Amino acid sequence: MRRTAFSPLLSFISAIILLAGCKPSVPSRYIQPGKMEDILYDYHIAEAMATDYENRNDTLLTRVYKLAVLKKHGCTEAEFDSSMVYYMRHTERLHKIYETLATRLGNTAIALGASESEINRFNTLSSIGDTANVWNGETSFVLMQHPAFNKYSFMIEADTTFHAGDKVMLQFDSQFVFQDGIRNGIVVMAMRLANDSVIVRNIHVSNSNHQTMEVQDIKRVGIKEVKGFFLLNNNLNRAIENQTTLKLMIVNRIALVRMHTPEPFTVPVNEVHKDTMERQLPSPAHTGTKPSAPPSLNPRIPHEPTLRQQPALREMKVEQKSLNVQ
């Protein structure tokens, strides 16, 4: 077979294409993605159990459950922490794991009795209609304690599908992976109206749970935009806590739901007065008598004689009878 001058060049190009198409795998010294997903799945379930235990967030109980999860999967705490540090540096891998985790945790909630319509109530909505999901960002992401990676901002400009008086509700699920320290997540949402006034709402997130917050154009001014941010706040007293420890806040199942609200129905005052008077007066068809004049609004001129006038009227009737007899 005759070799051509282009053969070495073609082989070199083929090698480059193969190398570009093959993504490097996770080093063997770290927990592999499939096993890491299983560990994190059990970790979040154990954390939810510790949080719901007697309606309190027991840090000691959370740690006990965490160690039990690692023992179940034959993993030491040092192996788990070093692997999580690796995944923190390769956020695309961690993001992919949590995309699958969100589905697994949702299916588990349904199996335990939660309503599927409640879990996926707004995530399947389109961007049009009276109730619509207008979220245009990532539906899940991971926040770290480092300033460059501890904030996620969003902004949605209002279009013709927004109406005056609309209500906007932000919903999401939050999970934490913390070695130690205070969980201090903050979510802020602001609505800028047509007159440039701003309505702001914020919540503090400190546990793994389903979160909701809403803001509304109550005065029906009109909406220009809705914006806000998710923040994993650094603790104020950094001397107490080791800043190299593992601290992650995972946000997923995000939906920003825009809902139309009907205009309030008002009745003119004269219509209310007319309706009240009609309901007070008896109908001739029900009484069987001719309609009489409405009672006088002047209390000084009553239509019926008072108690003092009744004896005098009886005497006048007696006298009139005697005159008729004569």
VEXDRENMI-141377 format. One record per residue (C-alpha): x negated, y negated, z negated. Coordinates in pm, whole numbers, plus 32768, in hexadecimal, padded with zeros to 4 digits. Layout:
XYZ;...
//
This chain:
800080008000;7F6D7EB28064;7F507DAA7F54;7F957C427FAE;7F057B037F1F;80507AB87E79;805D7BF87DA8;7F987B707C7A;80657A307C82;81AE7AEF7C8B;813E7BCA7B69;80E17A967A9E;823179EE7AE1;82EB7B2F7A87;82307B44793E;828A79DC78EA;83FB7A1D7936;83FB7B54785B;83557A9C773B;8447797A7759;85737A61775A;85077B237623;85437A6C74DF;84577AC373C2;84F57BA772C1;84FA7B6E714C;83AC7BDC70B4;83C37D2B7005;835D7C9A6EB4;84A97BDF6EA7;86087C6C6E85;86967CAF6FDE;87D17BF27053;88C27D197035;885A7D6B6ED1;884C7BFB6E73;89B37BD26EE9;8A227CF46E0C;896A7C656CDF;89FD7B0B6D0E;8B587BA06D3D;8B447C4F6BEB;8A987B1F6B55;8BBA7A356BA8;8CC07B2C6B30;8C027B5569E8;8BE679DD69C6;8D5C79B469FC;8D9C7AB868EE;8CBC79FC67FB;8D6278B2684D;8EC27938681C;8E6F79F566DD;8F52795765D5;8F65781F66B1;8E0077B6666F;8CB977A4672B;8BD1787B6658;8A67784A66C8;89EA797465FF;8AFA7A56668B;8AA879E167EC;893D7A4367BC;899E7B976734;8A7A7BD76864;89677B5F694D;886A7C4F68B8;89697D6868D5;89967D1B6A48;881D7D216A86;88007E6A69C9;89187EFD6A9B;88597EAE6BDC;87047F1B6B55;86767DB96B6A;85B07CF76A6A;85F87B8E6A15;84A57B266A9F;84ED7BD16BED;863F7B2A6C05;85B879CF6BB1;849479E36CA4;857C7A626DB7;867079446D7A;854F784D6D95;84FE78E66EE8;866678C66F5D;867077606EE0;855077156FCD;860977C870E7;8760773270BA;87E677BF7203;87C3791F7173;886A78BD702D;897F780E70EE;89C3794A71B7;89D47A1A7077;8AD379306FDC;8BA9792C7114;8BDA7AA370E5;8BFA7A7C6F6B;8D1A79876F90;8DE17A8B7054;8D8F7BA36F5E;8DEE7AD56E2D;8F327A6B6ED4;8F8D7BD36F25;8F427C366DBF;90267B256D3A;91407BA26E1A;91087D086DA4;91237C926C3A;92747BEF6C7B;92287A946D02;93017A1B6E1F;92567A1B6F71;932278EA6FCF;929278316EA2;912878906EEA;9135783D705E;925177477044;91AC76297101;907576BF71A2;913A774A72C9;91EA76027319;91A5754D745F;914873DE7478;92A5737274E5;93FE737E744A;949F72EC7315;93AD73B4723E;925773DC72E0;90F374387282;901F731272FC;8ED273867268;8DBE735D736D;8C8773CB72AD;8BEE75107235;8CE775F07184;8BD7766E7097;8A8275F67023;898876126F07;890F74F26E2D;87C574FA6D6D;873A74236C57;8636737C6D34;869B721B6DA6;867A726E6F17;876D73946EFE;885A733B6DE2;895C72726EA7;8A4F72B26FC5;8B13718C7056;8C4371897138;8D19708971F1;8E5B70AE72BA;8ED56F867386;904E6F637399;90EA6F8C74F1;924D6F807575;92A770BD74B6;92846FFD736E;93BB6F4172FB;93F06E3671F7;94386ED870A8;9378701970F3;92E770EC6FDA;918F718E7000;912B72B96F2B;8FCB734A6F15;8FB274B46EA6;8E8375976E84;8DED76B66DBB;8CBB76796CE3;8BBB77776C68;8A8177426B9D;893B78046B82;8883776E6A58;876777FC698C;87A076F9687D;88117595684B;895874D8686B;8A26750769A4;8A7173AB6A19;8B1C73986B6A;8BD4725E6BD9;8CC672346CFD;8D3C70DC6D6C;8E46708D6E72;8EA66F2E6EE5;8FBC6EB56FCB;8F8A6D67707D;90D26CC570DF;912F6BDB71FC;91036AA9711B;8FA46B2570BE;90096B7A6F5B;8F7B6CC36ED9;90176DD46E03;8F166EB66D58;8F3C70056CA9;8E2D70DC6C0A;8E1472226B4A;8D0572C96A7D;8CBD74326ADF;8C17750B69D8;8C9C766C6A15;8CE077626B2A;8E4577296B8D;8F3876AA6C94;8F38752C6C92;9031742E6D1D;904672B36D23;912671C56DE4;9153705A6E40;92816FAF6EE1;92DD6E6D6F93;93FA6E2D6E9E;94466CCB6F14;94516D42707F;934C6C4A70F3;92A86D3171F3;91666DFC71E9;901A6DAA7293;8F3A6EC27214;8F026FC57107;8DA17007708D;8CE770906F63;8BD271766EED;8B7972AD6E25;8A59727F6D30;8997736D6C51;892672726B51;87D472856AA6;87E9728D692D;878B714C6881;869B71E56787;85A0728E686B;84A972C46751;858E73C966B4;85C5749E67E9;84CC753D68D1;850174A06A25;847275D16AD7;858976B96A61;868E77396B52;87BB76526B6E;88AE76776C8E;8A0F75FC6CCD;8AC076B36DE7;8BEE760E6E89;8CCC76D06F7A;8E3076F07002;8E3C75777035;8F7874DB70C3;8FE6737070D9;915F73767101;921D72497186;9391724A7132;949F715F71B2;958970D870A7;96EA705F70FB;97426EF370CC;980A6EB06F90;99836E956FD5;9A1F6D546F52;9B916CEE6F4C;9BFB6B7D6F5C;9C866AF26E18;9DD96A9A6EB1;9E006C006F2E;9DB56C876DD2;9EC06B9D6D3A;9FC16C016E40;9F826D746E0B;9F9F6D4B6C91;A0EE6C946CAB;A17B6D996D9A;A1206EB26CAC;A1C16DFB6B84;A3136DBD6C31;A3FF6EED6C43;A4736F5A6D98;A5EC6F326DE5;A5F3708E6E7B;A58D71256D2B;A66F70506C49;A7A9705A6D23;A7ED6EE96CE0;A7C16DAD6DA1;A66D6D0D6D7A;A66F6BF96C7C;A5986AC86C64;A4446B026BC8;A4216AA16A5D;A3CB69386A24;A26068ED69E1;A2CD67D068F6;A30668616799;A3DF6734673A;A4F4679C6831;A542690867EC;A63B69C368CB;A6DF6A7667A6;A76569CF666B;A68E69D3653B;A6F96A7163F2;A76B691B636E;A84368DA64A4;A8F66A2C64A4;A9F069E8637A;AA5A689D6411;AA9E6940655F;AB786A4A64B9;AC4D693C640E;AC796887655C;ACF569C76600;ADF36A0364E5;AE7D689F6505;AE9868C96681;AF646A0A6655;B05469656561;B08E68466655;B0D86939676C;B1DA69EC6692;B28B68A86647;
//
